[in-house]
Amino acid sequence: MKIEDPQQIDNYYKALVDKDPHYLGEFYAAVKTTSIFCLPTCRARKPKFENVEYYTSSEEAIAQGYRACKRCHPLEYQS
């Protein structure tokens, strides 16, 4: 499911920038400009706030046309 709540989006963006491991398994960050989705702890350069969508599952991100990040390997993550 795509996350739409503005407060939750703000929290998730902060977690993404901080690489917060407490959010692993809670969301996947999908970057509109690259069509890649990542784990919250990904070490890749962080996108602009307005370029990120958040999904609760990797399957949903894939269904929306995103591919898995080759740096953090979100499809290999087991919660």
PDB file of N, CA, C and O in Angstrom:
ATOM      1  N   MET A   1       0.840  -1.179   0.000  1.00  0.00           N
ATOM      2  CA  MET A   1       0.000   0.000   0.000  1.00  0.00           C
ATOM      3  C   MET A   1       0.888   1.247   0.000  1.00  0.00           C
ATOM      4  O   MET A   1       1.886   1.312   0.719  1.00  0.00           O
ATOM      5  N   LYS A   2       0.520   2.211  -0.798  1.00  0.00           N
ATOM      6  CA  LYS A   2       1.247   3.478  -0.830  1.00  0.00           C
ATOM      7  C   LYS A   2       0.859   4.307   0.392  1.00  0.00           C
ATOM      8  O   LYS A   2      -0.318   4.416   0.732  1.00  0.00           O
ATOM      9  N   ILE A   3       1.844   4.879   1.033  1.00  0.00           N
ATOM     10  CA  ILE A   3       1.619   5.718   2.211  1.00  0.00           C
ATOM     11  C   ILE A   3       1.250   7.121   1.735  1.00  0.00           C
ATOM     12  O   ILE A   3       1.970   7.719   0.935  1.00  0.00           O
ATOM     13  N   GLU A   4       0.133   7.640   2.224  1.00  0.00           N
ATOM     14  CA  GLU A   4      -0.363   8.956   1.810  1.00  0.00           C
ATOM     15  C   GLU A   4      -0.400   9.979   2.945  1.00  0.00           C
ATOM     16  O   GLU A   4      -0.480  11.179   2.683  1.00  0.00           O
ATOM     17  N   ASP A   5      -0.345   9.527   4.202  1.00  0.00           N
ATOM     18  CA  ASP A   5      -0.459  10.414   5.358  1.00  0.00           C
ATOM     19  C   ASP A   5       0.746  11.362   5.447  1.00  0.00           C
ATOM     20  O   ASP A   5       1.878  10.896   5.575  1.00  0.00           O
ATOM     21  N   PRO A   6       0.523  12.681   5.382  1.00  0.00           N
ATOM     22  CA  PRO A   6       1.633  13.649   5.385  1.00  0.00           C
ATOM     23  C   PRO A   6       2.543  13.552   6.617  1.00  0.00           C
ATOM     24  O   PRO A   6       3.760  13.687   6.489  1.00  0.00           O
ATOM     25  N   GLN A   7       1.982  13.323   7.787  1.00  0.00           N
ATOM     26  CA  GLN A   7       2.797  13.202   9.002  1.00  0.00           C
ATOM     27  C   GLN A   7       3.680  11.965   8.931  1.00  0.00           C
ATOM     28  O   GLN A   7       4.855  12.007   9.298  1.00  0.00           O
ATOM     29  N   GLN A   8       3.113  10.874   8.460  1.00  0.00           N
ATOM     30  CA  GLN A   8       3.880   9.635   8.332  1.00  0.00           C
ATOM     31  C   GLN A   8       4.981   9.792   7.280  1.00  0.00           C
ATOM     32  O   GLN A   8       6.087   9.281   7.457  1.00  0.00           O
ATOM     33  N   ILE A   9       4.682  10.493   6.193  1.00  0.00           N
ATOM     34  CA  ILE A   9       5.673  10.751   5.148  1.00  0.00           C
ATOM     35  C   ILE A   9       6.835  11.562   5.710  1.00  0.00           C
ATOM     36  O   ILE A   9       7.993  11.271   5.410  1.00  0.00           O
ATOM     37  N   ASP A  10       6.542  12.571   6.517  1.00  0.00           N
ATOM     38  CA  ASP A  10       7.600  13.366   7.158  1.00  0.00           C
ATOM     39  C   ASP A  10       8.481  12.482   8.041  1.00  0.00           C
ATOM     40  O   ASP A  10       9.707  12.586   8.004  1.00  0.00           O
ATOM     41  N   ASN A  11       7.850  11.613   8.833  1.00  0.00           N
ATOM     42  CA  ASN A  11       8.601  10.713   9.711  1.00  0.00           C
ATOM     43  C   ASN A  11       9.461   9.745   8.903  1.00  0.00           C
ATOM     44  O   ASN A  11      10.612   9.489   9.254  1.00  0.00           O
ATOM     45  N   TYR A  12       8.904   9.216   7.834  1.00  0.00           N
ATOM     46  CA  TYR A  12       9.637   8.256   7.002  1.00  0.00           C
ATOM     47  C   TYR A  12      10.805   8.931   6.283  1.00  0.00           C
ATOM     48  O   TYR A  12      11.868   8.328   6.133  1.00  0.00           O
ATOM     49  N   TYR A  13      10.620  10.162   5.842  1.00  0.00           N
ATOM     50  CA  TYR A  13      11.727  10.843   5.174  1.00  0.00           C
ATOM     51  C   TYR A  13      12.871  11.081   6.165  1.00  0.00           C
ATOM     52  O   TYR A  13      14.039  10.895   5.823  1.00  0.00           O
ATOM     53  N   LYS A  14      12.538  11.487   7.382  1.00  0.00           N
ATOM     54  CA  LYS A  14      13.572  11.677   8.405  1.00  0.00           C
ATOM     55  C   LYS A  14      14.289  10.353   8.680  1.00  0.00           C
ATOM     56  O   LYS A  14      15.514  10.324   8.804  1.00  0.00           O
ATOM     57  N   ALA A  15      13.532   9.264   8.775  1.00  0.00           N
ATOM     58  CA  ALA A  15      14.132   7.945   9.002  1.00  0.00           C
ATOM     59  C   ALA A  15      15.047   7.556   7.841  1.00  0.00           C
ATOM     60  O   ALA A  15      16.110   6.973   8.055  1.00  0.00           O
ATOM     61  N   LEU A  16      14.640   7.876   6.628  1.00  0.00           N
ATOM     62  CA  LEU A  16      15.444   7.569   5.442  1.00  0.00           C
ATOM     63  C   LEU A  16      16.756   8.350   5.460  1.00  0.00           C
ATOM     64  O   LEU A  16      17.820   7.783   5.212  1.00  0.00           O
ATOM     65  N   VAL A  17      16.683   9.626   5.747  1.00  0.00           N
ATOM     66  CA  VAL A  17      17.880  10.477   5.790  1.00  0.00           C
ATOM     67  C   VAL A  17      18.817  10.033   6.922  1.00  0.00           C
ATOM     68  O   VAL A  17      20.038  10.045   6.767  1.00  0.00           O
ATOM     69  N   ASP A  18      18.233   9.643   8.056  1.00  0.00           N
ATOM     70  CA  ASP A  18      19.021   9.211   9.214  1.00  0.00           C
ATOM     71  C   ASP A  18      19.459   7.746   9.137  1.00  0.00           C
ATOM     72  O   ASP A  18      20.222   7.280   9.982  1.00  0.00           O
ATOM     73  N   LYS A  19      18.976   7.022   8.124  1.00  0.00           N
ATOM     74  CA  LYS A  19      19.261   5.586   7.969  1.00  0.00           C
ATOM     75  C   LYS A  19      18.868   4.817   9.232  1.00  0.00           C
ATOM     76  O   LYS A  19      19.623   3.976   9.720  1.00  0.00           O
ATOM     77  N   ASP A  20      17.693   5.115   9.744  1.00  0.00           N
ATOM     78  CA  ASP A  20      17.215   4.564  11.016  1.00  0.00           C
ATOM     79  C   ASP A  20      16.813   3.089  10.882  1.00  0.00           C
ATOM     80  O   ASP A  20      15.851   2.781  10.179  1.00  0.00           O
ATOM     81  N   PRO A  21      17.535   2.173  11.546  1.00  0.00           N
ATOM     82  CA  PRO A  21      17.223   0.745  11.428  1.00  0.00           C
ATOM     83  C   PRO A  21      15.920   0.339  12.116  1.00  0.00           C
ATOM     84  O   PRO A  21      15.421  -0.760  11.877  1.00  0.00           O
ATOM     85  N   HIS A  22      15.364   1.198  12.960  1.00  0.00           N
ATOM     86  CA  HIS A  22      14.095   0.883  13.618  1.00  0.00           C
ATOM     87  C   HIS A  22      12.937   0.801  12.619  1.00  0.00           C
ATOM     88  O   HIS A  22      11.890   0.233  12.932  1.00  0.00           O
ATOM     89  N   TYR A  23      13.117   1.356  11.436  1.00  0.00           N
ATOM     90  CA  TYR A  23      12.048   1.369  10.438  1.00  0.00           C
ATOM     91  C   TYR A  23      12.160   0.229   9.422  1.00  0.00           C
ATOM     92  O   TYR A  23      11.338   0.132   8.511  1.00  0.00           O
ATOM     93  N   LEU A  24      13.163  -0.628   9.570  1.00  0.00           N
ATOM     94  CA  LEU A  24      13.292  -1.765   8.656  1.00  0.00           C
ATOM     95  C   LEU A  24      12.041  -2.631   8.734  1.00  0.00           C
ATOM     96  O   LEU A  24      11.591  -2.988   9.823  1.00  0.00           O
ATOM     97  N   GLY A  25      11.491  -2.961   7.592  1.00  0.00           N
ATOM     98  CA  GLY A  25      10.283  -3.769   7.534  1.00  0.00           C
ATOM     99  C   GLY A  25       8.996  -2.969   7.603  1.00  0.00           C
ATOM    100  O   GLY A  25       7.915  -3.508   7.365  1.00  0.00           O
ATOM    101  N   GLU A  26       9.102  -1.678   7.931  1.00  0.00           N
ATOM    102  CA  GLU A  26       7.903  -0.840   8.031  1.00  0.00           C
ATOM    103  C   GLU A  26       7.570  -0.151   6.707  1.00  0.00           C
ATOM    104  O   GLU A  26       6.399   0.009   6.362  1.00  0.00           O
ATOM    105  N   PHE A  27       8.605   0.254   5.967  1.00  0.00           N
ATOM    106  CA  PHE A  27       8.351   0.905   4.689  1.00  0.00           C
ATOM    107  C   PHE A  27       9.512   0.696   3.728  1.00  0.00           C
ATOM    108  O   PHE A  27      10.624   0.343   4.120  1.00  0.00           O
ATOM    109  N   TYR A  28       9.209   0.926   2.455  1.00  0.00           N
ATOM    110  CA  TYR A  28      10.200   0.950   1.381  1.00  0.00           C
ATOM    111  C   TYR A  28      10.102   2.318   0.735  1.00  0.00           C
ATOM    112  O   TYR A  28       9.005   2.808   0.467  1.00  0.00           O
ATOM    113  N   ALA A  29      11.240   2.932   0.486  1.00  0.00           N
ATOM    114  CA  ALA A  29      11.278   4.258  -0.129  1.00  0.00           C
ATOM    115  C   ALA A  29      11.518   4.093  -1.624  1.00  0.00           C
ATOM    116  O   ALA A  29      12.502   3.479  -2.036  1.00  0.00           O
ATOM    117  N   ALA A  30      10.620   4.640  -2.431  1.00  0.00           N
ATOM    118  CA  ALA A  30      10.722   4.552  -3.884  1.00  0.00           C
ATOM    119  C   ALA A  30      11.004   5.937  -4.449  1.00  0.00           C
ATOM    120  O   ALA A  30      10.271   6.889  -4.185  1.00  0.00           O
ATOM    121  N   VAL A  31      12.070   6.036  -5.225  1.00  0.00           N
ATOM    122  CA  VAL A  31      12.510   7.324  -5.761  1.00  0.00           C
ATOM    123  C   VAL A  31      11.979   7.493  -7.184  1.00  0.00           C
ATOM    124  O   VAL A  31      12.329   6.734  -8.088  1.00  0.00           O
ATOM    125  N   LYS A  32      11.138   8.491  -7.359  1.00  0.00           N
ATOM    126  CA  LYS A  32      10.481   8.725  -8.653  1.00  0.00           C
ATOM    127  C   LYS A  32      11.463   9.010  -9.778  1.00  0.00           C
ATOM    128  O   LYS A  32      11.235   8.582 -10.909  1.00  0.00           O
ATOM    129  N   THR A  33      12.537   9.714  -9.502  1.00  0.00           N
ATOM    130  CA  THR A  33      13.473  10.130 -10.552  1.00  0.00           C
ATOM    131  C   THR A  33      14.359   9.002 -11.048  1.00  0.00           C
ATOM    132  O   THR A  33      14.880   9.076 -12.160  1.00  0.00           O
ATOM    133  N   THR A  34      14.542   7.958 -10.247  1.00  0.00           N
ATOM    134  CA  THR A  34      15.401   6.840 -10.648  1.00  0.00           C
ATOM    135  C   THR A  34      14.639   5.538 -10.859  1.00  0.00           C
ATOM    136  O   THR A  34      15.179   4.588 -11.425  1.00  0.00           O
ATOM    137  N   SER A  35      13.389   5.487 -10.408  1.00  0.00           N
ATOM    138  CA  SER A  35      12.560   4.274 -10.456  1.00  0.00           C
ATOM    139  C   SER A  35      13.167   3.127  -9.652  1.00  0.00           C
ATOM    140  O   SER A  35      13.060   1.963 -10.037  1.00  0.00           O
ATOM    141  N   ILE A  36      13.800   3.463  -8.540  1.00  0.00           N
ATOM    142  CA  ILE A  36      14.434   2.477  -7.659  1.00  0.00           C
ATOM    143  C   ILE A  36      13.788   2.574  -6.277  1.00  0.00           C
ATOM    144  O   ILE A  36      13.455   3.665  -5.812  1.00  0.00           O
ATOM    145  N   PHE A  37      13.612   1.409  -5.621  1.00  0.00           N
ATOM    146  CA  PHE A  37      13.143   1.445  -4.232  1.00  0.00           C
ATOM    147  C   PHE A  37      14.191   0.836  -3.310  1.00  0.00           C
ATOM    148  O   PHE A  37      14.937  -0.068  -3.688  1.00  0.00           O
ATOM    149  N   CYS A  38      14.222   1.369  -2.076  1.00  0.00           N
ATOM    150  CA  CYS A  38      15.277   1.039  -1.113  1.00  0.00           C
ATOM    151  C   CYS A  38      14.702   0.736   0.265  1.00  0.00           C
ATOM    152  O   CYS A  38      13.537   0.998   0.563  1.00  0.00           O
ATOM    153  N   LEU A  39      15.586   0.167   1.092  1.00  0.00           N
ATOM    154  CA  LEU A  39      15.307   0.030   2.514  1.00  0.00           C
ATOM    155  C   LEU A  39      15.571   1.372   3.205  1.00  0.00           C
ATOM    156  O   LEU A  39      16.293   2.206   2.660  1.00  0.00           O
ATOM    157  N   PRO A  40      15.003   1.593   4.382  1.00  0.00           N
ATOM    158  CA  PRO A  40      15.254   2.842   5.108  1.00  0.00           C
ATOM    159  C   PRO A  40      16.730   3.050   5.465  1.00  0.00           C
ATOM    160  O   PRO A  40      17.153   4.186   5.679  1.00  0.00           O
ATOM    161  N   THR A  41      17.504   1.989   5.530  1.00  0.00           N
ATOM    162  CA  THR A  41      18.909   2.076   5.937  1.00  0.00           C
ATOM    163  C   THR A  41      19.879   2.168   4.759  1.00  0.00           C
ATOM    164  O   THR A  41      21.091   2.080   4.962  1.00  0.00           O
ATOM    165  N   CYS A  42      19.389   2.338   3.562  1.00  0.00           N
ATOM    166  CA  CYS A  42      20.253   2.355   2.376  1.00  0.00           C
ATOM    167  C   CYS A  42      21.317   3.442   2.473  1.00  0.00           C
ATOM    168  O   CYS A  42      21.051   4.550   2.938  1.00  0.00           O
ATOM    169  N   ARG A  43      22.537   3.105   2.023  1.00  0.00           N
ATOM    170  CA  ARG A  43      23.653   4.041   2.087  1.00  0.00           C
ATOM    171  C   ARG A  43      23.748   4.933   0.849  1.00  0.00           C
ATOM    172  O   ARG A  43      24.622   5.797   0.779  1.00  0.00           O
ATOM    173  N   ALA A  44      22.877   4.738  -0.110  1.00  0.00           N
ATOM    174  CA  ALA A  44      22.902   5.565  -1.326  1.00  0.00           C
ATOM    175  C   ALA A  44      22.581   7.021  -0.986  1.00  0.00           C
ATOM    176  O   ALA A  44      21.984   7.318   0.049  1.00  0.00           O
ATOM    177  N   ARG A  45      22.991   7.914  -1.878  1.00  0.00           N
ATOM    178  CA  ARG A  45      22.704   9.338  -1.698  1.00  0.00           C
ATOM    179  C   ARG A  45      21.199   9.537  -1.551  1.00  0.00           C
ATOM    180  O   ARG A  45      20.416   8.902  -2.256  1.00  0.00           O
ATOM    181  N   LYS A  46      20.805  10.392  -0.664  1.00  0.00           N
ATOM    182  CA  LYS A  46      19.387  10.587  -0.365  1.00  0.00           C
ATOM    183  C   LYS A  46      18.722  11.523  -1.371  1.00  0.00           C
ATOM    184  O   LYS A  46      19.284  12.553  -1.743  1.00  0.00           O
ATOM    185  N   PRO A  47      17.509  11.149  -1.809  1.00  0.00           N
ATOM    186  CA  PRO A  47      16.779  11.968  -2.779  1.00  0.00           C
ATOM    187  C   PRO A  47      16.113  13.167  -2.113  1.00  0.00           C
ATOM    188  O   PRO A  47      16.025  13.252  -0.888  1.00  0.00           O
ATOM    189  N   LYS A  48      15.655  14.078  -2.941  1.00  0.00           N
ATOM    190  CA  LYS A  48      14.872  15.203  -2.434  1.00  0.00           C
ATOM    191  C   LYS A  48      13.549  14.685  -1.892  1.00  0.00           C
ATOM    192  O   LYS A  48      13.021  13.680  -2.368  1.00  0.00           O
ATOM    193  N   PHE A  49      13.028  15.371  -0.907  1.00  0.00           N
ATOM    194  CA  PHE A  49      11.776  15.002  -0.247  1.00  0.00           C
ATOM    195  C   PHE A  49      10.648  14.749  -1.258  1.00  0.00           C
ATOM    196  O   PHE A  49       9.922  13.759  -1.163  1.00  0.00           O
ATOM    197  N   GLU A  50      10.518  15.658  -2.220  1.00  0.00           N
ATOM    198  CA  GLU A  50       9.394  15.583  -3.166  1.00  0.00           C
ATOM    199  C   GLU A  50       9.538  14.454  -4.186  1.00  0.00           C
ATOM    200  O   GLU A  50       8.595  14.182  -4.928  1.00  0.00           O
ATOM    201  N   ASN A  51      10.680  13.800  -4.240  1.00  0.00           N
ATOM    202  CA  ASN A  51      10.903  12.729  -5.209  1.00  0.00           C
ATOM    203  C   ASN A  51      10.723  11.327  -4.635  1.00  0.00           C
ATOM    204  O   ASN A  51      11.036  10.340  -5.301  1.00  0.00           O
ATOM    205  N   VAL A  52      10.221  11.235  -3.404  1.00  0.00           N
ATOM    206  CA  VAL A  52      10.109   9.926  -2.760  1.00  0.00           C
ATOM    207  C   VAL A  52       8.648   9.556  -2.508  1.00  0.00           C
ATOM    208  O   VAL A  52       7.846  10.382  -2.072  1.00  0.00           O
ATOM    209  N   GLU A  53       8.325   8.294  -2.795  1.00  0.00           N
ATOM    210  CA  GLU A  53       7.044   7.692  -2.422  1.00  0.00           C
ATOM    211  C   GLU A  53       7.357   6.562  -1.456  1.00  0.00           C
ATOM    212  O   GLU A  53       8.457   6.010  -1.477  1.00  0.00           O
ATOM    213  N   TYR A  54       6.396   6.218  -0.610  1.00  0.00           N
ATOM    214  CA  TYR A  54       6.620   5.198   0.407  1.00  0.00           C
ATOM    215  C   TYR A  54       5.582   4.092   0.261  1.00  0.00           C
ATOM    216  O   TYR A  54       4.395   4.350   0.066  1.00  0.00           O
ATOM    217  N   TYR A  55       6.059   2.861   0.358  1.00  0.00           N
ATOM    218  CA  TYR A  55       5.197   1.689   0.229  1.00  0.00           C
ATOM    219  C   TYR A  55       5.416   0.762   1.412  1.00  0.00           C
ATOM    220  O   TYR A  55       6.504   0.718   1.986  1.00  0.00           O
ATOM    221  N   THR A  56       4.380   0.025   1.771  1.00  0.00           N
ATOM    222  CA  THR A  56       4.475  -0.901   2.893  1.00  0.00           C
ATOM    223  C   THR A  56       5.042  -2.250   2.475  1.00  0.00           C
ATOM    224  O   THR A  56       5.410  -3.051   3.334  1.00  0.00           O
ATOM    225  N   SER A  57       5.121  -2.517   1.179  1.00  0.00           N
ATOM    226  CA  SER A  57       5.675  -3.791   0.722  1.00  0.00           C
ATOM    227  C   SER A  57       6.506  -3.603  -0.544  1.00  0.00           C
ATOM    228  O   SER A  57       6.269  -2.695  -1.340  1.00  0.00           O
ATOM    229  N   SER A  58       7.471  -4.475  -0.702  1.00  0.00           N
ATOM    230  CA  SER A  58       8.295  -4.435  -1.912  1.00  0.00           C
ATOM    231  C   SER A  58       7.460  -4.820  -3.131  1.00  0.00           C
ATOM    232  O   SER A  58       7.691  -4.306  -4.226  1.00  0.00           O
ATOM    233  N   GLU A  59       6.501  -5.710  -2.954  1.00  0.00           N
ATOM    234  CA  GLU A  59       5.637  -6.130  -4.060  1.00  0.00           C
ATOM    235  C   GLU A  59       4.861  -4.952  -4.645  1.00  0.00           C
ATOM    236  O   GLU A  59       4.698  -4.844  -5.860  1.00  0.00           O
ATOM    237  N   GLU A  60       4.389  -4.076  -3.771  1.00  0.00           N
ATOM    238  CA  GLU A  60       3.645  -2.902  -4.231  1.00  0.00           C
ATOM    239  C   GLU A  60       4.551  -1.945  -4.997  1.00  0.00           C
ATOM    240  O   GLU A  60       4.146  -1.397  -6.023  1.00  0.00           O
ATOM    241  N   ALA A  61       5.765  -1.741  -4.512  1.00  0.00           N
ATOM    242  CA  ALA A  61       6.721  -0.871  -5.209  1.00  0.00           C
ATOM    243  C   ALA A  61       7.017  -1.434  -6.602  1.00  0.00           C
ATOM    244  O   ALA A  61       7.067  -0.683  -7.576  1.00  0.00           O
ATOM    245  N   ILE A  62       7.212  -2.740  -6.698  1.00  0.00           N
ATOM    246  CA  ILE A  62       7.463  -3.386  -7.991  1.00  0.00           C
ATOM    247  C   ILE A  62       6.264  -3.231  -8.910  1.00  0.00           C
ATOM    248  O   ILE A  62       6.419  -2.957 -10.100  1.00  0.00           O
ATOM    249  N   ALA A  63       5.068  -3.407  -8.361  1.00  0.00           N
ATOM    250  CA  ALA A  63       3.840  -3.269  -9.150  1.00  0.00           C
ATOM    251  C   ALA A  63       3.673  -1.856  -9.708  1.00  0.00           C
ATOM    252  O   ALA A  63       3.025  -1.661 -10.736  1.00  0.00           O
ATOM    253  N   GLN A  64       4.262  -0.872  -9.024  1.00  0.00           N
ATOM    254  CA  GLN A  64       4.175   0.516  -9.473  1.00  0.00           C
ATOM    255  C   GLN A  64       5.327   0.892 -10.411  1.00  0.00           C
ATOM    256  O   GLN A  64       5.463   2.055 -10.790  1.00  0.00           O
ATOM    257  N   GLY A  65       6.152  -0.086 -10.784  1.00  0.00           N
ATOM    258  CA  GLY A  65       7.189   0.147 -11.778  1.00  0.00           C
ATOM    259  C   GLY A  65       8.579   0.416 -11.245  1.00  0.00           C
ATOM    260  O   GLY A  65       9.470   0.784 -12.011  1.00  0.00           O
ATOM    261  N   TYR A  66       8.788   0.241  -9.944  1.00  0.00           N
ATOM    262  CA  TYR A  66      10.105   0.452  -9.357  1.00  0.00           C
ATOM    263  C   TYR A  66      10.907  -0.849  -9.365  1.00  0.00           C
ATOM    264  O   TYR A  66      10.336  -1.939  -9.343  1.00  0.00           O
ATOM    265  N   ARG A  67      12.238  -0.725  -9.395  1.00  0.00           N
ATOM    266  CA  ARG A  67      13.103  -1.893  -9.286  1.00  0.00           C
ATOM    267  C   ARG A  67      13.896  -1.808  -7.988  1.00  0.00           C
ATOM    268  O   ARG A  67      14.069  -0.727  -7.425  1.00  0.00           O
ATOM    269  N   ALA A  68      14.373  -2.945  -7.522  1.00  0.00           N
ATOM    270  CA  ALA A  68      15.108  -3.010  -6.263  1.00  0.00           C
ATOM    271  C   ALA A  68      16.482  -2.352  -6.388  1.00  0.00           C
ATOM    272  O   ALA A  68      17.145  -2.460  -7.419  1.00  0.00           O
ATOM    273  N   CYS A  69      16.888  -1.682  -5.339  1.00  0.00           N
ATOM    274  CA  CYS A  69      18.197  -1.033  -5.259  1.00  0.00           C
ATOM    275  C   CYS A  69      19.299  -2.100  -5.268  1.00  0.00           C
ATOM    276  O   CYS A  69      19.179  -3.137  -4.614  1.00  0.00           O
ATOM    277  N   LYS A  70      20.357  -1.833  -6.009  1.00  0.00           N
ATOM    278  CA  LYS A  70      21.480  -2.770  -6.060  1.00  0.00           C
ATOM    279  C   LYS A  70      22.468  -2.543  -4.919  1.00  0.00           C
ATOM    280  O   LYS A  70      23.416  -3.310  -4.750  1.00  0.00           O
ATOM    281  N   ARG A  71      22.244  -1.498  -4.147  1.00  0.00           N
ATOM    282  CA  ARG A  71      23.136  -1.215  -3.015  1.00  0.00           C
ATOM    283  C   ARG A  71      22.606  -1.841  -1.725  1.00  0.00           C
ATOM    284  O   ARG A  71      23.370  -2.475  -0.998  1.00  0.00           O
ATOM    285  N   CYS A  72      21.320  -1.678  -1.428  1.00  0.00           N
ATOM    286  CA  CYS A  72      20.781  -2.196  -0.164  1.00  0.00           C
ATOM    287  C   CYS A  72      20.020  -3.515  -0.314  1.00  0.00           C
ATOM    288  O   CYS A  72      19.694  -4.144   0.692  1.00  0.00           O
ATOM    289  N   HIS A  73      19.729  -3.949  -1.543  1.00  0.00           N
ATOM    290  CA  HIS A  73      19.076  -5.234  -1.825  1.00  0.00           C
ATOM    291  C   HIS A  73      17.793  -5.441  -1.004  1.00  0.00           C
ATOM    292  O   HIS A  73      17.735  -6.365  -0.192  1.00  0.00           O
ATOM    293  N   PRO A  74      16.786  -4.617  -1.193  1.00  0.00           N
ATOM    294  CA  PRO A  74      15.573  -4.715  -0.376  1.00  0.00           C
ATOM    295  C   PRO A  74      14.810  -6.030  -0.529  1.00  0.00           C
ATOM    296  O   PRO A  74      14.050  -6.396   0.368  1.00  0.00           O
ATOM    297  N   LEU A  75      14.987  -6.743  -1.623  1.00  0.00           N
ATOM    298  CA  LEU A  75      14.287  -8.008  -1.802  1.00  0.00           C
ATOM    299  C   LEU A  75      14.898  -9.125  -0.951  1.00  0.00           C
ATOM    300  O   LEU A  75      14.265 -10.161  -0.742  1.00  0.00           O
ATOM    301  N   GLU A  76      16.099  -8.924  -0.470  1.00  0.00           N
ATOM    302  CA  GLU A  76      16.760  -9.921   0.360  1.00  0.00           C
ATOM    303  C   GLU A  76      16.477  -9.713   1.849  1.00  0.00           C
ATOM    304  O   GLU A  76      16.815 -10.565   2.671  1.00  0.00           O
ATOM    305  N   TYR A  77      15.861  -8.587   2.193  1.00  0.00           N
ATOM    306  CA  TYR A  77      15.592  -8.278   3.589  1.00  0.00           C
ATOM    307  C   TYR A  77      14.470  -9.167   4.117  1.00  0.00           C
ATOM    308  O   TYR A  77      13.423  -9.296   3.482  1.00  0.00           O
ATOM    309  N   GLN A  78      14.689  -9.773   5.267  1.00  0.00           N
ATOM    310  CA  GLN A  78      13.667 -10.571   5.955  1.00  0.00           C
ATOM    311  C   GLN A  78      13.377  -9.939   7.296  1.00  0.00           C
ATOM    312  O   GLN A  78      14.281  -9.776   8.115  1.00  0.00           O
ATOM    313  N   SER A  79      12.121  -9.577   7.531  1.00  0.00           N
ATOM    314  CA  SER A  79      11.769  -8.934   8.802  1.00  0.00           C
ATOM    315  C   SER A  79      11.571  -9.952   9.901  1.00  0.00           C
ATOM    316  O   SER A  79      11.270  -9.583  11.037  1.00  0.00           O
TER     317      SER A  79
END
